Amino acid sequence: MRFEGKVAVITGAANGIGLEAAQGFCREGAKVLLVDRDAAGEARAAALRAEGFEARFQQADVTKSEDVRGYVEAAVDAWGGIHCFFNNAGIEGKVAAVQDQDEADFDRVIAVNLRGVFLGLKHVLPVMIRQGGGAVVNTASTAALVGSAGISPYTASKHAVLGLTRSVSGEVARQGVRVNALCPGPTDTRMIHSLEDQASALGSNDVAERYRAAIPLGRYATVTEVVAMVLFLCSDAATAITGGQFQVDGGRTACPGGSALR
């Protein structure tokens, strides 16, 4: 029960990695606030309560400061503080060459993936500083570490999240707050399958097979594997770790061409 007596707030918690993280924090003893624009988060929180966990849902658009302030206040009003913040909400955008990217789509990706992370930090960090500490994990991506042709808005947003993480970690370290970046590679969620479908619709062949072939492990990560890193980074086992980037990518960024020996 690594998080017994602690409060965790998770954005993008209605599905995928965020939902698995909410379940993981609950099983480890935390009180958990699930945050999502998708109202299905209420049913997810209700299912956790039915299992005996303490979980609530706050519907919010992470691009709106008043909504972000609202979920922070909801957690503090309910449980008195925020000890763990998984700043996770994100979208993939459209697959297209940069000259074919729609400006409105670009703005939306930057708003959710970067502005949403910034606003989360802006409103959560004062709570953590007042209480004397906390742990933040911002969801970046392996797209924060290398170029990713065809998803330039997403790649730009994730590079920015990594820079934001590094800068902010230095600002709050002396106040006992740790800030790290999670960098998942292709993970078996809706997002990677959306990218596969979009690339296929543009005429690419064997997209899923090619994506997997570029990963030394030969497969996508599971959400459970990704969430294990989140739980570690928020735990007392990681109290000397801040400002870092942590890949969960099957070796993709270490050896981007896969293996010539297979």
Buried (B, 14 or more C-beta within 10 A) or exposed (E): EBBEEBBBBBBBBBBBBBBBBBBBBBBBBBBBBBBBBBEBBBEBBEEBEEEEBBBBBBBBBBBBBEBBBBBBEBBBEEBEBBBBBBBBBBBBBBBBEEEEBEEEBBEBBBBBBBBBBBBBBBBBBEBBBEBEBBBBBBBBBBBBBEEBEBBBBBBBBBBBBBBBBBEBBEEBEEBBBBBBBBBBBBBBBEBBBBBBEBBBEEEEEEBBEEBBBBBBBEEBBBBEBBBBBBBBBBBEEBEEBBBBBBBBBBBBBEEBEBEEEE
